[in-house]
Amino acid sequence: MITIKEIEGKAAIKNFVKAQWLFYKNNPNFVPPIISEEMKNFDKKKNPLYEHADYQLFIAEKNEKIVGRIAAIENKKHNEIHNDNVGFFGFFECVDDQNVANELFDAAKKWLLNRGKNIMRGPTNPTFNDVIGFLVDKFDVPPVILSPYSNPYYLRLCENYGMQKAKDLFAYKLENHNYRSEKLIRFHDLIVQRHKAKVREVDFKNKTQLAKDVATLKDLYNSAWEKNWGFVKMTDKEFDFLAGSLVQVGKQELTLIVEIDDKPAGFALCLPDINQALIYNKSGSLLGAGWCLFAKRKKINGCRIIVLGVIPEYQKLGLEVLLYHRIGDAAIKLGITTGDASWILEDNEMMNRGLVQTMHAEKYKTFRIYEMEI
């Protein structure tokens, strides 16, 4: 018999987080999350997301053993911005048993229906500004920092339940030995001359300047992605909350702002792929993470371009080329040999085409978002 339990309280939420380990036993590509960092996703008192959002966690048990988990998520700001009535599911893990999956999806659906939602979409963990999607391919490759990894049968469990693909998201691989194409170099020099554009680093060392730069990044981020599918502007508190975590692992050389006439026009955030070290932190403890990041630091030779965009008034000028060019130069100096550019919407033709044609990028991973009427 399958039992679905609602999860409440800090201790139970921690068990919900730690349950993830059960579904990737002996999987060499699983990167354990840092438990204390993962807990921040569910802290309704400290996480500013929950000033306009809510969630309910569920655990599935069979013969008194955990066999699945799911979160039902309401994001009021999403529905206000996109003028729809969507509820989300996330943090889904499950044994390969359709009955268990159905019970979990039913629990999330019922909670969302009680909130008046008519579409269920996911996975979002917990929002589009976080880790999203199910892995569609490349299950033999570990995930890069802040990207999803999931069991291949999750796709079947969703589709058998009646969900359909809402959107695919692509990840591209870049190699520092060939990213600098003739086209990239030519475009770079042309754009610099034509638009008097320049790229500068965000100042990590000067706290006053860093605060100003973070405010600039927030404005650029909310403007550049405003019309993207699923995107929701971040509040000041949300952005500061996220920035506090990212600054700890980020590099000044890889956090860039492109300017025209000294006015910010776009930015890029590229993070070292610390998953290459954290994969050895089997316990998910913060102490273990610190040890792995120190002891395995020489193994970190990859990075992820997690955000790169230009605000609407400067789009179609090719400023992205300047950012990619600068990231490539910085990566080489930092000993980084490969990069992951993700995620990119499948219908963002300009970005998908540009990565391949300008930087010899290879589309190597796909992530999928599902949805269904409820």
C-alpha positions as CSV (number, residue, x, y, z in Angstrom):
1,M,0.0,0.0,0.0
2,I,1.2,3.5,-0.9
3,T,0.9,6.2,1.7
4,I,1.3,9.9,0.9
5,K,2.3,12.1,3.8
6,E,2.4,15.9,4.0
7,I,5.7,17.2,5.3
8,E,5.8,19.9,7.9
9,G,8.6,21.2,10.2
10,K,12.3,21.6,9.9
11,A,13.3,18.0,10.8
12,A,10.8,16.5,8.4
13,I,11.9,18.9,5.6
14,K,15.5,17.8,6.2
15,N,14.4,14.2,5.8
16,F,12.7,15.3,2.6
17,V,16.0,16.8,1.3
18,K,18.1,13.7,2.4
19,A,15.6,11.4,0.7
20,Q,17.2,12.3,-2.7
21,W,20.1,10.0,-1.9
22,L,17.8,7.0,-2.0
23,F,17.1,7.4,-5.7
24,Y,20.8,7.5,-6.9
25,K,22.4,4.7,-5.0
26,N,25.6,3.7,-6.8
27,N,25.1,6.2,-9.5
28,P,28.6,7.7,-10.2
29,N,27.1,10.8,-11.9
30,F,25.0,11.9,-9.0
31,V,26.3,15.1,-7.3
32,P,24.9,15.3,-3.8
33,P,23.5,18.7,-2.9
34,I,24.8,20.6,0.1
35,I,22.0,19.9,2.6
36,S,22.2,23.3,4.3
37,E,22.0,25.1,1.0
38,E,19.1,22.9,-0.2
39,M,17.2,23.7,3.0
40,K,17.2,27.4,2.0
41,N,14.7,26.5,-0.7
42,F,12.1,25.7,1.9
43,D,12.8,28.3,4.5
44,K,9.6,30.4,4.5
45,K,10.9,32.8,7.1
46,K,14.3,33.6,5.5
47,N,13.7,33.0,1.8
48,P,12.1,36.1,0.3
49,L,10.5,34.0,-2.5
50,Y,7.8,33.1,0.0
51,E,6.6,36.7,0.3
52,H,4.7,35.9,-2.9
53,A,4.8,32.1,-3.1
54,D,3.9,29.0,-1.1
55,Y,4.6,25.2,-1.3
56,Q,3.6,21.9,0.2
57,L,5.9,18.9,0.4
58,F,4.8,15.3,0.1
59,I,6.6,12.0,0.7
60,A,5.4,8.6,-0.7
61,E,6.0,5.6,1.5
62,K,5.5,1.9,0.7
63,N,6.0,-0.8,3.4
64,E,7.3,2.1,5.7
65,K,10.1,3.0,3.2
66,I,10.3,6.2,1.3
67,V,9.7,5.6,-2.4
68,G,9.1,9.1,-3.7
69,R,8.8,12.8,-3.0
70,I,7.3,15.9,-4.6
71,A,6.6,19.6,-4.0
72,A,3.5,21.5,-5.1
73,I,4.4,25.2,-5.6
74,E,2.3,28.3,-6.0
75,N,4.0,31.4,-7.4
76,K,1.6,34.2,-7.4
77,K,3.9,36.6,-9.1
78,H,4.3,34.3,-12.0
79,N,0.5,34.3,-12.6
80,E,0.3,38.1,-12.3
81,I,3.1,38.6,-14.8
82,H,2.0,36.0,-17.4
83,N,-1.7,36.4,-16.9
84,D,-2.3,32.7,-16.5
85,N,-3.3,30.3,-13.7
86,V,-0.3,27.9,-13.5
87,G,0.8,25.9,-10.5
88,F,4.1,24.1,-10.4
89,F,5.6,20.8,-9.1
90,G,9.2,20.3,-8.3
91,F,11.8,18.3,-6.3
92,F,10.4,15.1,-7.8
93,E,12.1,11.8,-7.1
94,C,10.5,8.4,-7.4
95,V,11.2,4.7,-7.8
96,D,10.4,3.2,-11.2
97,D,6.7,2.5,-10.3
98,Q,3.9,4.3,-12.1
99,N,1.5,3.8,-9.3
100,V,3.8,5.7,-6.9
101,A,4.4,8.5,-9.4
102,N,0.6,8.8,-10.0
103,E,0.0,9.1,-6.2
104,L,2.6,11.8,-6.0
105,F,1.3,13.8,-9.0
106,D,-2.2,13.4,-7.6
107,A,-1.2,14.9,-4.3
108,A,0.5,17.9,-6.0
109,K,-2.5,18.3,-8.4
110,K,-5.0,18.3,-5.6
111,W,-3.1,20.9,-3.6
112,L,-2.9,23.1,-6.7
113,L,-6.5,22.6,-7.5
114,N,-7.4,23.8,-4.0
115,R,-5.5,26.9,-4.8
116,G,-7.6,27.5,-7.9
117,K,-4.9,26.5,-10.5
118,N,-5.8,24.9,-13.8
119,I,-2.4,23.9,-15.2
120,M,0.4,22.0,-13.5
121,R,3.9,22.6,-14.9
122,G,7.3,21.4,-13.8
123,P,9.7,20.5,-12.5
124,T,10.8,23.8,-11.1
125,N,13.0,23.6,-8.0
126,P,11.4,25.9,-6.9
127,T,11.2,28.5,-9.7
128,F,12.5,29.3,-13.2
129,N,15.3,31.3,-11.5
130,D,16.6,28.0,-9.9
131,V,17.2,24.4,-11.1
132,I,14.5,23.3,-13.6
133,G,13.6,20.5,-15.9
134,F,14.1,16.7,-16.2
135,L,17.3,15.5,-18.0
136,V,16.4,14.0,-21.4
137,D,19.8,12.7,-22.5
138,K,23.4,12.4,-21.4
139,F,22.6,10.4,-18.3
140,D,26.2,9.3,-18.2
141,V,27.5,12.8,-17.6
142,P,27.4,14.5,-14.2
143,P,25.5,17.8,-14.0
144,V,27.3,21.1,-13.9
145,I,26.7,23.6,-11.2
146,L,23.0,24.5,-10.6
147,S,21.7,22.2,-13.4
148,P,19.5,19.2,-13.0
149,Y,20.2,15.5,-13.0
150,S,17.4,13.0,-12.9
151,N,16.6,9.4,-13.7
152,P,15.7,8.6,-17.3
153,Y,12.4,6.9,-16.4
154,Y,11.0,10.1,-15.0
155,L,10.1,11.2,-18.5
156,R,8.0,8.0,-18.9
157,L,6.3,8.5,-15.5
158,C,5.3,12.0,-16.5
159,E,4.0,11.0,-19.9
160,N,2.1,8.0,-18.7
161,Y,0.4,10.3,-16.2
162,G,-0.9,12.4,-19.0
163,M,1.7,15.2,-19.1
164,Q,3.0,16.7,-22.3
165,K,6.2,18.6,-23.2
166,A,5.8,22.3,-22.5
167,K,9.3,23.3,-23.5
168,D,12.8,21.9,-24.0
169,L,15.9,23.7,-22.8
170,F,19.3,23.2,-24.3
171,A,22.8,23.1,-22.9
172,Y,25.8,23.7,-25.1
173,K,29.4,22.6,-24.6
174,L,32.3,25.0,-25.4
175,E,35.9,24.2,-25.7
176,N,38.6,26.8,-25.1
177,H,40.8,25.4,-27.9
178,N,38.3,26.3,-30.7
179,Y,35.7,28.7,-29.3
180,R,37.5,31.7,-30.8
181,S,36.3,31.4,-34.4
182,E,37.2,33.8,-37.1
183,K,33.6,35.0,-37.0
184,L,33.9,35.7,-33.3
185,I,37.1,37.7,-33.6
186,R,35.7,39.7,-36.6
187,F,32.4,40.5,-34.9
188,H,34.1,41.4,-31.7
189,D,36.4,44.0,-33.3
190,L,33.6,45.4,-35.4
191,I,31.2,45.8,-32.5
192,V,33.8,47.5,-30.3
193,Q,34.6,50.0,-33.0
194,R,31.0,50.6,-34.2
195,H,29.3,51.0,-30.8
196,K,32.3,52.0,-28.6
197,A,31.3,49.1,-26.3
198,K,33.4,47.8,-23.5
199,V,33.3,45.0,-20.9
200,R,34.3,45.4,-17.3
201,E,34.4,43.0,-14.3
202,V,32.1,43.3,-11.3
203,D,34.2,44.4,-8.4
204,F,34.2,41.7,-5.8
205,K,36.8,43.4,-3.6
206,N,35.2,46.8,-2.9
207,K,32.1,46.2,-0.9
208,T,30.6,49.6,-1.8
209,Q,31.1,49.1,-5.5
210,L,30.0,45.4,-5.3
211,A,26.7,46.6,-3.8
212,K,26.2,49.0,-6.7
213,D,27.1,46.4,-9.2
214,V,24.7,43.9,-7.7
215,A,21.9,46.5,-8.0
216,T,22.9,47.0,-11.7
217,L,22.9,43.3,-12.3
218,K,19.4,43.0,-10.8
219,D,18.1,45.7,-13.2
220,L,19.8,44.2,-16.2
221,Y,18.5,40.7,-15.3
222,N,14.9,41.7,-14.8
223,S,14.9,43.8,-18.0
224,A,16.8,41.4,-20.3
225,W,14.7,38.3,-19.6
226,E,11.4,40.1,-19.0
227,K,9.7,38.6,-22.1
228,N,11.1,35.1,-21.8
229,W,8.8,32.2,-21.4
230,G,8.3,31.4,-17.7
231,F,10.4,34.3,-16.5
232,V,9.5,36.2,-13.3
233,K,11.2,39.3,-12.2
234,M,13.1,39.0,-9.0
235,T,12.4,41.3,-6.1
236,D,15.3,43.2,-4.5
237,K,15.3,40.8,-1.5
238,E,15.2,37.7,-3.8
239,F,18.1,38.9,-5.9
240,D,20.2,39.9,-2.9
241,F,19.4,36.5,-1.3
242,L,20.6,34.7,-4.5
243,A,23.6,37.0,-5.0
244,G,24.8,36.2,-1.5
245,S,25.2,32.6,-2.4
246,L,26.6,33.1,-5.8
247,V,29.3,35.5,-4.8
248,Q,30.8,32.8,-2.5
249,V,31.6,30.6,-5.5
250,G,31.8,33.2,-8.3
251,K,34.9,34.7,-9.8
252,Q,35.3,38.4,-10.5
253,E,36.9,37.6,-13.9
254,L,33.8,35.7,-14.9
255,T,31.2,38.2,-13.7
256,L,31.0,40.9,-16.4
257,I,29.0,43.9,-17.4
258,V,29.0,45.3,-21.0
259,E,28.6,49.0,-21.4
260,I,27.9,51.5,-24.2
261,D,28.8,55.1,-23.4
262,D,29.3,54.0,-19.8
263,K,25.7,52.8,-19.6
264,P,25.1,49.2,-18.6
265,A,23.7,47.2,-21.5
266,G,24.0,43.6,-20.5
267,F,25.9,41.2,-18.3
268,A,27.2,37.7,-18.0
269,L,27.6,35.4,-14.9
270,C,29.8,32.4,-15.3
271,L,30.5,30.1,-12.4
272,P,33.3,27.6,-11.9
273,D,31.9,24.1,-12.0
274,I,32.3,23.2,-8.4
275,N,30.3,20.1,-9.0
276,Q,33.5,18.6,-10.2
277,A,34.6,18.7,-6.6
278,L,31.3,18.3,-4.8
279,I,30.7,15.0,-6.5
280,Y,33.1,13.5,-3.9
281,N,31.0,15.0,-1.0
282,K,28.8,11.9,-0.6
283,S,27.3,13.1,2.7
284,G,26.2,16.5,1.5
285,S,27.6,18.1,4.6
286,L,28.9,21.7,4.6
287,L,32.1,20.6,6.2
288,G,32.5,17.9,3.6
289,A,31.9,20.4,0.8
290,G,34.6,22.7,2.2
291,W,37.1,19.8,2.3
292,C,36.2,18.7,-1.3
293,L,36.5,22.2,-2.6
294,F,40.0,22.5,-1.1
295,A,41.3,19.0,-1.8
296,K,39.8,18.6,-5.3
297,R,40.2,22.2,-6.5
298,K,42.7,21.2,-9.2
299,K,40.0,19.0,-10.7
300,I,37.8,22.0,-11.4
301,N,38.6,22.8,-15.1
302,G,35.0,23.6,-16.2
303,C,32.6,26.4,-15.9
304,R,28.9,27.2,-16.6
305,I,27.7,30.4,-18.3
306,I,24.6,30.6,-16.2
307,V,23.3,34.0,-17.3
308,L,24.1,36.1,-20.3
309,G,21.8,38.7,-21.8
310,V,21.3,42.2,-23.1
311,I,18.5,44.6,-22.3
312,P,15.9,45.2,-25.0
313,E,17.2,48.6,-26.2
314,Y,20.6,47.2,-27.0
315,Q,19.6,43.8,-28.3
316,K,20.6,42.8,-31.9
317,L,23.8,44.8,-31.7
318,G,25.8,41.7,-31.1
319,L,27.0,42.6,-27.6
320,E,26.8,39.0,-26.5
321,V,29.8,38.4,-28.7
322,L,31.9,40.7,-26.5
323,L,30.8,38.9,-23.4
324,Y,31.6,35.4,-24.8
325,H,35.0,36.7,-26.1
326,R,35.9,38.0,-22.6
327,I,34.7,34.9,-20.8
328,G,36.8,32.8,-23.1
329,D,39.9,34.9,-22.4
330,A,39.3,34.8,-18.6
331,A,38.6,31.1,-18.6
332,I,42.0,30.3,-20.3
333,K,43.8,32.4,-17.7
334,L,42.0,30.6,-14.9
335,G,42.9,27.1,-16.3
336,I,39.3,26.4,-17.4
337,T,39.2,24.2,-20.5
338,T,35.5,23.6,-21.1
339,G,32.3,25.6,-20.6
340,D,28.6,24.8,-20.4
341,A,26.2,27.5,-21.7
342,S,22.8,26.8,-20.3
343,W,19.9,26.8,-20.3
344,I,18.6,28.2,-23.6
345,L,15.0,27.9,-24.7
346,E,14.6,25.6,-27.7
347,D,12.8,28.4,-29.7
348,N,15.5,31.0,-29.0
349,E,16.8,30.7,-32.5
350,M,19.2,33.6,-32.4
351,M,21.0,32.4,-29.3
352,N,21.0,28.7,-30.4
353,R,22.3,29.6,-33.9
354,G,24.8,32.1,-32.6
355,L,26.5,29.7,-30.2
356,V,27.0,27.1,-33.0
357,Q,28.1,29.4,-35.8
358,T,30.1,31.9,-33.7
359,M,31.7,29.8,-31.1
360,H,31.7,26.2,-32.5
361,A,29.4,25.2,-29.6
362,E,28.0,21.7,-29.4
363,K,24.4,21.1,-28.2
364,Y,25.0,18.2,-25.8
365,K,22.2,18.2,-23.2
366,T,18.4,18.7,-23.2
367,F,16.2,19.4,-20.3
368,R,12.4,19.1,-20.4
369,I,9.5,21.0,-18.7
370,Y,6.2,19.2,-18.7
371,E,2.6,20.5,-18.1
372,M,-1.0,19.3,-18.1
373,E,-4.4,20.8,-17.6
374,I,-5.8,19.9,-14.1
